[in-house]
Amino acid sequence: MAPQIRQILVLFLASFSLFSRYNAFKDDLNHYFEEEMGGAYDPRYPWYYGKLDGSMMSSSFQRYTVASALTGTVVNVDDFGTTGDKTRDTEAFEKAWMKACSSKGAVVLLVPQGKNYVLKPIRFSGPCKSNLTIQMYGNVAASDDRSDYEEDSRHWLVFDRVDNLLVEGGGGKLDGNGKIWWQNSCKINKNLPCKGAPTALTFYKSKNLRVRNLNIQDAQQIHVSFERCTGVRASGFKITSPEESPNTDGIHITNTKNIQVKSSVIGTGDDCISIVSGSQNVQATDITCGPGHGISIGSLGSKNSKALVSGVTVDGAKLSGTTNGVRIKTWQGGSGTASNIKFQNIEMSNVKNPIIIDQNYCDQSKPCDEQSSAVQIKDVVYNNIKGTSSSEVAIDFDCSKNRPCQGIVLQNVNLQYQDDGAAKAVCNNVKLKEGDTVPKCP
C-alpha cells in the first residue's frame, strides 16, 4: 500500500501546484485588463501604462496550461538526505534542484512544512526544462558561519536565469541569521572596515516570475533583491528585522522592468523598498512599512555614474515611525534621470521626513565634495498624502542648483507636525506646482 499512497500523494501535490499556477495566471490576466482597459487608467499620467505584447501573453498561457496537470512531478528535498546539518542539507537541496530543473513538464520542488533546514550559500541556476513551482513551506535558516561565504560573500540563496518560476511560501520562514553580520558592520562598529554582506534571496536575470507569501527575517543585508529581471509579480511578503540592523533593505529592485509588489508588510533597519538604476515600470501597492527608512528611489548616481529610473508608482502605503516616507535620493556628480514618478494614497504616522528629495545625498564618513552635475529629477506627482511628521520639516526638496527638480506636483497633501506648531516645507531649486497642500513651500 505504501507505494500506492505515495503515488496518490505525488499526484495530488502536482495537481494542486498546477491549480495554484492557474489561479496565478487568472490574477495576472485580471490585473492586465484592470490596468489597460478599466478605470485604473489615468490619461493625465500615461507613462506607467505600457502594453502587454502578444509574446508575453502567449508565454503566460503556455506557462499556466493545465493540460498536463496529471503528469506533474514532485521533487521533495527530504528524499535527498536532509538531516538538519548544513552540509547535508545544502547537498540535498542542490541535488533536488538538479532533478527538478532538468525534468520536463510541470514540476513541484517541495520544502515540506514543519521541517527545519540549514543551508550554506546556494545558486539555483537555470535555464530549466520544467514549468517549476517551489513550495517553500518549511523553515530554512542560513549558516551563520561567515567562512561558508568565502566563495561568494554577497549572496545566500540565488535563483539565476530561471524563467517562468513560481515561488510560494506556506507557513515557514527564511531566516538569514544576520546577527553575526550586523555585529561586524562598520555602521555598528566604526573601527571595522566597510564590507558588504550577503543578500538573503536574489532573483537574477529571470523572466515571468511569481513570488508570493514568503516570510523572511533577519537577513544578513538585503532581504530580497530583484536584479535584471523582467515581468515580476511579488505579493504577500512579510519581511522583518530589527530597526538597528544595518543595510537590511526589505525589497531591492535594480535593472528590473515591469514589476509589481503588493500587499506586503515590511519592517527593517533600512529601506522598506529601494528602487535603483535601470528600473522601469515599477508599481508598489498596499505596502505597510515600519520601522525602517521608508520607500526610496535611489540612491542614484554614486561615483559619478549614470542612472535611469522611470515609471514608478507607489499607490497605497502606510508608513509608521520610519526615518523617511517617500524619498528620492541622488549623489552629486551623477548623471541621467529619475522621471515619471507618482506617490499617491499614502498615510504617514510619526514619520521624520514624510516627503523628501535629496540631490545632495552623502552616505560616507567624510563630507562629499560639491560637484556641478547631478541626476535630473522630473515629473514627480505627490497626491493624497496625509498624516503626521515627527520633525518640523514635513516636506524637504533639496534639489541641485545646476539641475533643479522639474515638474514637481503637490496635490491634496496634508502633513501635520505631531508636536505643537505647524509643519514646514523647505523647497530649494525646485520648479513646483502646488494644489491643496499643507504645508506649502515658501
C-alpha positions in Angstrom: 0.0 0.0 0.0 2.9 2.4 0.7 3.9 2.9 -3.0 0.2 3.4 -3.9 -0.3 6.0 -1.2 2.9 7.8 -2.2 1.8 7.8 -5.8 -1.6 9.3 -4.9 0.1 12.0 -2.7 2.5 13.0 -5.5 -0.4 13.2 -8.0 -2.4 15.4 -5.6 0.6 17.8 -4.9 1.3 18.1 -8.6 -2.4 18.9 -9.4 -2.5 21.4 -6.5 0.5 23.1 -7.8 -0.9 23.4 -11.4 -4.2 24.7 -9.9 -2.1 27.3 -8.0 -0.3 28.4 -11.1 -3.6 28.6 -13.0 -5.0 30.9 -10.3 -1.9 33.0 -10.5 -2.4 33.3 -14.2 -6.1 34.4 -13.7 -4.9 37.1 -11.2 -2.4 38.4 -13.7 -4.9 38.4 -16.5 -7.4 40.3 -14.4 -4.6 42.7 -13.4 -3.9 43.3 -17.1 -7.5 44.2 -18.0 -7.9 46.3 -15.0 -4.8 48.4 -15.8 -5.2 48.5 -19.6 -9.0 48.6 -20.1 -10.5 49.7 -16.8 -10.9 52.7 -14.6 -7.3 52.5 -13.3 -6.0 54.1 -16.5 -5.4 57.8 -16.0 -4.7 59.7 -19.2 -3.0 62.5 -17.3 -0.2 60.2 -16.3 0.3 57.9 -19.3 3.9 57.0 -18.7 3.3 54.0 -16.4 0.8 52.1 -18.5 2.6 50.1 -21.2 1.2 47.5 -23.4 1.5 43.8 -22.8 2.6 42.5 -26.1 1.5 39.2 -27.7 4.6 37.3 -26.9 4.1 37.9 -23.2 0.5 36.9 -23.3 1.4 33.7 -25.3 4.2 32.9 -22.8 1.7 33.3 -19.9 -0.8 31.0 -21.5 1.9 28.4 -22.1 3.1 28.6 -18.5 -0.2 28.2 -16.9 -1.7 25.5 -19.1 -3.5 22.8 -17.1 -3.4 20.2 -19.8 -0.6 18.4 -18.1 -1.9 18.6 -14.6 -1.9 14.8 -14.1 1.6 14.3 -15.4 3.4 16.6 -12.9 6.4 15.6 -10.9 7.0 16.3 -7.2 10.6 16.6 -6.0 10.8 16.5 -2.2 14.1 17.8 -0.7 13.8 15.2 2.1 14.2 12.4 -0.5 17.8 13.5 -0.9 19.1 13.1 2.6 18.3 16.2 4.6 19.2 15.9 8.3 19.4 19.5 9.7 23.1 19.5 9.2 24.2 22.4 7.0 26.5 20.4 4.7 24.0 17.6 4.1 21.0 19.9 3.8 22.9 22.0 1.2 23.8 18.9 -0.8 20.3 17.7 -0.7 18.8 21.0 -1.9 21.4 21.1 -4.7 20.5 17.5 -5.8 16.8 18.2 -5.6 17.2 21.3 -7.7 19.2 19.5 -10.4 16.4 16.9 -10.7 13.6 19.5 -10.6 15.2 21.8 -13.1 16.2 19.1 -15.6 12.8 17.4 -15.5 10.2 18.2 -18.2 6.6 19.3 -17.7 5.1 20.6 -14.5 7.4 20.2 -11.5 7.0 21.0 -7.8 10.1 21.4 -5.7 8.8 20.8 -2.2 10.3 22.0 1.0 7.9 20.4 3.5 6.0 22.3 6.2 7.1 21.7 9.8 10.7 20.8 8.9 13.8 22.8 9.7 16.8 23.1 7.3 20.2 24.9 7.5 21.8 25.9 4.2 25.1 27.3 3.1 25.1 29.6 0.1 23.4 28.0 -3.0 22.9 29.2 -6.5 19.9 27.6 -8.2 20.9 28.0 -11.9 18.8 27.8 -15.0 17.6 27.6 -17.6 15.2 24.8 -16.6 13.3 22.4 -18.8 10.3 22.4 -16.5 7.5 24.8 -15.5 8.7 25.0 -12.0 6.9 25.7 -8.8 8.8 25.9 -5.5 6.7 25.4 -2.4 8.8 26.9 0.4 6.8 25.6 3.2 9.4 24.6 5.8 11.8 26.7 7.9 15.1 27.4 6.1 17.9 29.1 8.0 21.2 30.4 6.7 24.5 29.2 8.0 25.9 31.8 10.5 29.5 30.7 9.8 30.9 33.6 7.7 33.6 31.3 6.4 30.9 29.4 4.4 30.6 32.6 2.3 34.2 32.8 1.2 33.4 32.0 -2.5 30.6 34.5 -2.7 30.3 36.9 0.2 27.3 38.8 -1.3 24.6 36.1 -1.7 22.9 33.3 0.3 20.1 31.9 -2.0 20.1 32.9 -5.7 17.8 31.9 -8.5 19.9 32.6 -11.6 18.2 32.7 -15.1 15.2 30.7 -14.1 12.2 31.8 -16.2 8.5 31.0 -15.6 9.1 30.4 -12.0 6.5 30.4 -9.2 7.9 30.6 -5.6 5.3 30.4 -2.8 5.6 30.2 1.0 3.3 28.3 3.2 3.9 28.8 7.0 7.7 28.5 7.1 10.4 31.1 7.3 13.5 32.1 5.6 15.9 33.2 8.3 19.1 35.0 7.3 20.7 34.6 10.7 22.1 38.1 10.2 23.2 39.0 13.7 26.8 37.9 13.2 27.0 40.1 10.1 25.4 43.1 11.8 28.0 42.9 14.6 30.8 43.1 12.0 29.3 46.0 10.1 31.2 49.3 10.0 27.8 51.0 10.8 27.7 49.2 14.1 31.4 49.2 14.9 33.1 52.3 13.5 36.6 50.6 13.9 35.8 47.9 11.3 36.3 48.3 7.5 33.1 48.7 5.5 32.3 45.4 3.7 29.2 44.1 2.0 27.2 41.2 3.4 25.0 38.6 1.7 21.6 39.3 0.3 19.3 36.6 1.7 17.2 35.9 -1.5 18.2 37.1 -5.0 16.3 36.6 -8.3 18.7 37.3 -11.2 18.1 37.7 -14.9 14.8 35.9 -14.8 11.6 36.4 -16.7 7.9 35.9 -15.8 8.4 35.5 -12.0 5.7 35.0 -9.4 6.8 35.2 -5.8 4.2 35.2 -3.0 3.6 34.7 0.7 7.2 34.4 1.8 8.1 35.2 5.4 11.7 36.4 5.5 13.5 37.6 8.6 16.9 38.8 9.8 18.7 39.0 6.5 22.5 39.4 6.6 22.0 42.5 4.5 19.2 43.0 1.9 16.3 40.6 2.3 15.0 40.2 -1.3 16.6 41.5 -4.5 15.3 41.5 -8.0 18.2 42.1 -10.4 17.9 42.3 -14.2 14.5 40.7 -14.2 11.5 41.2 -16.4 7.9 40.6 -15.6 7.6 40.1 -11.9 4.5 39.8 -9.6 5.5 39.7 -6.0 2.9 39.8 -3.2 2.2 38.8 0.4 5.7 39.3 1.7 6.3 39.5 5.5 9.8 40.9 6.0 11.2 41.7 9.4 14.5 42.5 11.1 15.4 44.8 14.0 15.3 48.5 13.5 19.0 48.8 14.3 20.1 46.1 11.8 22.3 47.9 9.1 21.6 47.9 5.4 18.7 45.4 5.7 16.5 46.7 2.9 13.3 44.8 2.6 12.8 44.6 -1.2 15.5 45.9 -3.5 14.8 46.5 -7.2 17.6 47.1 -9.7 17.7 47.0 -13.5 14.3 45.3 -13.4 11.3 46.1 -15.7 7.6 45.6 -15.3 7.5 44.6 -11.7 4.6 44.8 -9.2 5.0 44.5 -5.5 1.7 44.4 -3.5 0.1 43.5 -0.2 3.3 43.3 1.8 4.3 44.2 5.4 7.9 45.3 5.8 9.8 46.4 8.9 13.6 46.5 8.8 16.7 48.6 9.6 16.8 50.2 6.1 14.5 51.0 3.2 11.3 49.0 3.1 11.6 49.2 -0.7 14.5 50.6 -2.6 14.4 51.2 -6.3 17.7 51.9 -8.1 19.1 52.4 -11.6 17.8 50.6 -14.6 14.3 50.0 -13.1 11.3 50.8 -15.3 7.5 50.4 -14.8 7.6 49.6 -11.1 4.3 49.5 -9.1 4.1 49.1 -5.4 0.6 48.9 -3.9 -0.8 48.2 -0.4 2.5 48.4 1.4 2.8 48.6 5.2 6.2 50.0 6.2 7.9 50.4 9.6 10.3 50.5 11.2 12.8 51.4 8.5 13.9 54.2 6.2 10.7 54.3 4.1 10.2 53.8 0.4 13.1 55.1 -1.6 14.1 55.7 -5.2 17.9 55.6 -5.0 20.5 56.2 -4.1 21.3 57.1 -7.7 24.5 58.5 -9.4 27.1 57.3 -6.9 30.8 57.6 -8.0 29.8 59.8 -11.0 27.7 57.1 -12.5 24.7 57.4 -14.9 21.3 56.5 -13.5 18.0 55.9 -15.2 14.7 55.2 -13.4 11.3 55.8 -14.9 7.6 54.9 -14.5 7.4 54.3 -10.7 4.1 54.3 -9.0 3.6 53.9 -5.2 -0.2 53.7 -4.7 -1.5 52.8 -1.3 1.0 52.7 1.5 1.1 53.1 5.3 4.3 54.2 6.9 4.7 54.4 10.7 7.7 55.5 12.7 10.1 55.5 9.7 13.0 57.8 9.1 11.6 58.8 5.8 8.3 58.5 4.0 8.7 58.6 0.2 12.2 59.6 -0.8 14.3 60.3 -3.9 18.0 60.4 -3.2 20.9 61.1 -5.6 24.6 61.8 -5.2 26.3 64.9 -6.6 28.3 64.2 -9.7 25.9 61.7 -11.2 24.0 62.0 -14.5 20.9 60.6 -16.0 17.2 60.9 -15.0 14.6 59.8 -12.5 11.3 60.6 -14.1 7.6 59.9 -14.4 7.1 59.0 -10.7 3.8 59.0 -8.7 3.3 58.7 -5.0 -0.3 58.6 -4.0 -2.8 57.5 -1.4 -0.3 57.3 1.4 -0.7 57.6 5.1 2.1 58.8 7.4 2.3 58.4 11.1 5.2 59.8 13.1 7.5 59.9 10.1 10.6 62.0 10.4 10.8 63.1 6.7 7.5 62.4 5.1 8.3 63.8 1.6 11.9 64.3 0.7 14.0 64.8 -2.4 17.7 64.9 -1.7 20.1 65.6 -4.6 22.9 66.1 -2.1 22.9 62.7 -0.6 26.1 61.7 1.0 26.4 58.3 2.8 30.1 58.4 3.8 32.2 59.3 6.8 33.8 62.4 5.2 31.9 65.2 3.6 31.1 64.9 -0.1 32.7 67.4 -2.5 30.4 69.8 -4.2 30.0 68.9 -7.9 28.3 70.6 -10.8 26.5 67.6 -12.4 23.5 65.7 -10.9 20.8 63.2 -11.8 17.9 65.1 -13.3 14.6 64.6 -11.3 11.5 65.5 -13.1 7.7 64.8 -13.4 7.0 63.7 -9.9 3.5 63.7 -8.5 2.5 63.6 -4.8 -1.2 63.1 -4.5 -3.4 62.4 -1.4 -0.7 62.1 1.1 -1.7 62.7 4.7 -0.6 62.2 8.3 2.0 63.4 10.8 5.6 64.3 10.8 7.9 63.7 13.8 10.0 66.7 12.7 9.1 70.2 11.9 10.0 69.9 8.2 7.5 67.7 6.6 8.3 68.5 3.0 12.0 68.8 2.1 13.1 69.5 -1.5 16.9 69.9 -1.5 17.5 70.0 -5.3 20.6 70.8 -7.3 21.4 74.3 -8.3 22.7 73.1 -11.7 19.9 70.5 -12.2 16.8 71.8 -10.4 13.9 69.5 -9.9 11.3 70.0 -12.6 7.6 69.2 -12.9 7.1 68.5 -9.2 3.3 68.4 -8.4 1.8 68.5 -4.9 -1.9 68.0 -4.7 -4.2 67.0 -1.8 -1.3 66.8 0.7 -1.9 67.4 4.4 1.0 66.8 6.8 0.9 68.0 10.3 3.7 68.4 12.8 2.9 65.9 15.6 4.2 68.3 18.3 2.8 71.8 18.8 3.1 74.2 15.9 2.6 73.9 12.2 4.8 71.8 9.9 7.1 73.5 7.4 8.2 73.0 3.9 11.8 73.6 2.6 12.0 74.0 -1.2 15.3 74.7 -2.7 15.9 74.8 -6.5 12.5 73.2 -7.4 10.0 74.0 -10.1 6.8 73.3 -8.4 3.0 73.2 -8.9 1.0 73.2 -5.6 -2.7 72.4 -5.2 -4.4 71.9 -1.9 -1.3 71.4 0.2 -0.2 71.8 3.8 2.4 72.9 4.4 3.1 75.0 1.3 6.5 75.9 0.0 7.5 79.5 1.0 
